[in-house]
């Protein structure tokens, strides 16, 4: 390797070490002043509705930035309508949380025809 080649390799290595890493916005800055929708998969006045509204009162204080939690009802098909909304149409930026039935996660595994086909797809969407 020539002198010029070695010098270029050293310069490239030095520049790689000097790169400034990108800093993401902190969680508190992201949620400060925002509201998070807590969608409830059942009608008003039921057990899941009461449970979700009790959680909504205190949840904002446990998230950095103290966002406002807004409970909203989306009843239908034993919270399957809400599960499909969360999968297909809800914003994927942390602004929507869903309170579905305990068994909603098992519907795709048990072959429920109206359910989201694969649980892995739901989990992959949450990781994005």
C-alpha positions as CSV (number, residue, x, y, z in Angstrom):
1,X,0.0,0.0,0.0
2,X,1.4,3.4,-0.9
3,X,1.9,6.3,1.4
4,X,-1.1,8.1,0.0
5,X,-3.3,5.0,0.4
6,X,-2.4,4.6,4.0
7,X,-3.0,8.3,4.7
8,X,-6.5,8.0,3.1
9,X,-7.3,5.0,5.2
10,X,-6.1,6.8,8.4
11,X,-8.2,9.9,7.5
12,X,-11.3,7.8,6.8
13,X,-10.8,6.0,10.1
14,X,-10.4,9.3,12.0
15,X,-13.5,10.7,10.4
16,X,-15.5,7.6,11.3
17,X,-14.4,8.1,14.9
18,X,-15.3,11.8,15.0
19,X,-18.9,11.4,13.8
20,X,-21.4,13.0,16.1
21,X,-24.2,10.7,17.1
22,X,-27.8,11.8,16.6
23,X,-29.7,12.5,19.7
24,X,-33.3,11.6,19.9
25,X,-35.9,13.7,21.6
26,X,-36.4,12.7,25.2
27,X,-39.6,10.9,26.2
28,X,-40.6,13.8,28.5
29,X,-40.2,16.3,25.7
30,X,-42.2,14.1,23.3
31,X,-45.2,13.7,25.6
32,X,-45.2,17.2,27.3
33,X,-48.4,19.0,26.4
34,X,-49.8,16.1,24.4
35,X,-52.8,13.9,24.9
36,X,-53.0,10.1,24.6
37,X,-56.2,8.4,23.6
38,X,-57.1,5.4,25.7
39,X,-59.5,3.5,23.5
40,X,-61.8,1.1,25.4
41,X,-63.2,-1.8,23.5
42,X,-66.5,-1.9,25.4
43,X,-69.5,0.4,25.9
44,X,-69.8,3.0,28.6
45,X,-70.6,1.8,32.1
46,X,-69.3,-1.8,31.9
47,X,-66.5,-3.4,33.9
48,X,-63.8,-2.8,31.3
49,X,-64.9,0.8,30.9
50,X,-64.6,1.4,34.6
51,X,-61.3,-0.3,34.8
52,X,-59.9,1.7,31.9
53,X,-61.2,5.0,33.2
54,X,-59.6,4.3,36.6
55,X,-56.3,3.7,34.9
56,X,-56.7,6.8,32.7
57,X,-57.0,9.0,35.8
58,X,-53.5,8.1,37.1
59,X,-51.6,6.9,34.0
60,X,-50.6,10.3,32.8
61,X,-48.7,11.0,36.0
62,X,-46.5,7.9,35.4
63,X,-45.5,8.8,31.8
64,X,-42.6,11.3,31.5
65,X,-44.0,14.7,30.4
66,X,-47.4,14.1,32.1
67,X,-49.6,13.8,29.0
68,X,-53.4,14.0,29.4
69,X,-55.1,10.6,29.0
70,X,-58.4,10.8,27.2
71,X,-60.6,7.7,27.5
72,X,-62.8,6.9,24.4
73,X,-65.1,4.0,23.8
74,X,-65.1,1.9,20.7
75,X,-67.4,-0.9,21.4
76,X,-68.1,-3.8,19.0
77,X,-67.5,-7.5,18.6
78,X,-66.1,-8.0,22.1
79,X,-63.3,-5.4,21.6
80,X,-62.3,-7.0,18.3
81,X,-63.3,-3.8,16.5
82,X,-60.8,-1.9,18.6
83,X,-58.1,-4.5,18.1
84,X,-58.5,-4.2,14.3
85,X,-58.5,-0.4,14.6
86,X,-55.3,-0.4,16.6
87,X,-53.7,-2.7,14.0
88,X,-54.9,-1.1,10.8
89,X,-55.7,2.6,11.4
90,X,-54.5,4.0,14.7
91,X,-51.5,6.3,14.6
92,X,-48.3,4.5,15.3
93,X,-46.6,7.2,17.3
94,X,-47.6,6.4,20.9
95,X,-50.7,8.6,20.9
96,X,-53.2,5.7,21.2
97,X,-53.4,3.0,23.7
98,X,-56.1,0.2,23.7
99,X,-57.9,-1.5,26.5
100,X,-59.3,-4.7,25.0
101,X,-60.6,-7.9,26.6
102,X,-58.3,-10.3,28.2
103,X,-58.9,-12.9,25.5
104,X,-58.4,-10.6,22.5
105,X,-54.8,-11.6,22.1
106,X,-55.8,-15.2,21.8
107,X,-58.4,-14.8,19.1
108,X,-55.8,-15.0,16.2
109,X,-54.1,-18.0,17.8
110,X,-57.4,-19.9,18.2
111,X,-58.4,-19.3,14.6
112,X,-61.1,-16.6,15.1
113,X,-62.0,-15.6,11.5
114,X,-62.7,-11.9,12.2
115,X,-59.5,-11.4,14.2
116,X,-56.3,-10.0,13.0
117,X,-54.8,-13.0,11.3
118,X,-51.4,-13.2,13.0
119,X,-50.4,-12.1,16.5
120,X,-46.9,-11.6,15.2
121,X,-48.1,-8.8,12.9
122,X,-49.6,-6.9,15.8
123,X,-46.4,-7.3,17.8
124,X,-44.2,-6.2,14.9
125,X,-46.3,-3.1,14.4
126,X,-45.7,-2.2,18.1
127,X,-42.0,-2.6,17.7
128,X,-41.8,-0.1,14.8
